[in-house]
């Protein structure tokens, strides 16, 4: 019989990196890129928080599937990933199942789950009335960089 711990180790499919965004400045629109260099102790090269924020919040990730849910709660067709101000949008892998685990993106980069990324008050401004509540429990995760390299849109995301 499998234990809960055994079940928590099963990830039958890799996820995919669908979108990459950099925050060039406070309140500046997200800069969408196809690839980015990821640096240990720094985060994403070109992001305004690179080297400034704690190691625990070096990179922020969100589920593409959760953006669909947020759009539904707001009675919208979709939500532009840039409005939620997360760095990476992932499809096909439950990020919350990576709790306290490391995961690889592409061939080189290894990140480690450090916590949930809760919404801030900017969600009300960016998404409109109800934006904050729509994002609750759908804000994604934060991660630290264990091993750097370059990540690209379409890269596989695999739990280690």
Secondary structure, 3 states (H helix, E strand, C coil): CCCHHHHHCCCCCCEEEEEEEEECCCCCCEEEECEEEEECCCEECCCCCCCCCCHHHCEEEEEHHHHHHHHHHCCCCCCCHHHHCCCEEEECCCHHHHCCCEEEECCCEEEEEEEECCCCCHHHHHHCCCHHHHHCCCCCEEEEEEECEEEECCCEEEEC
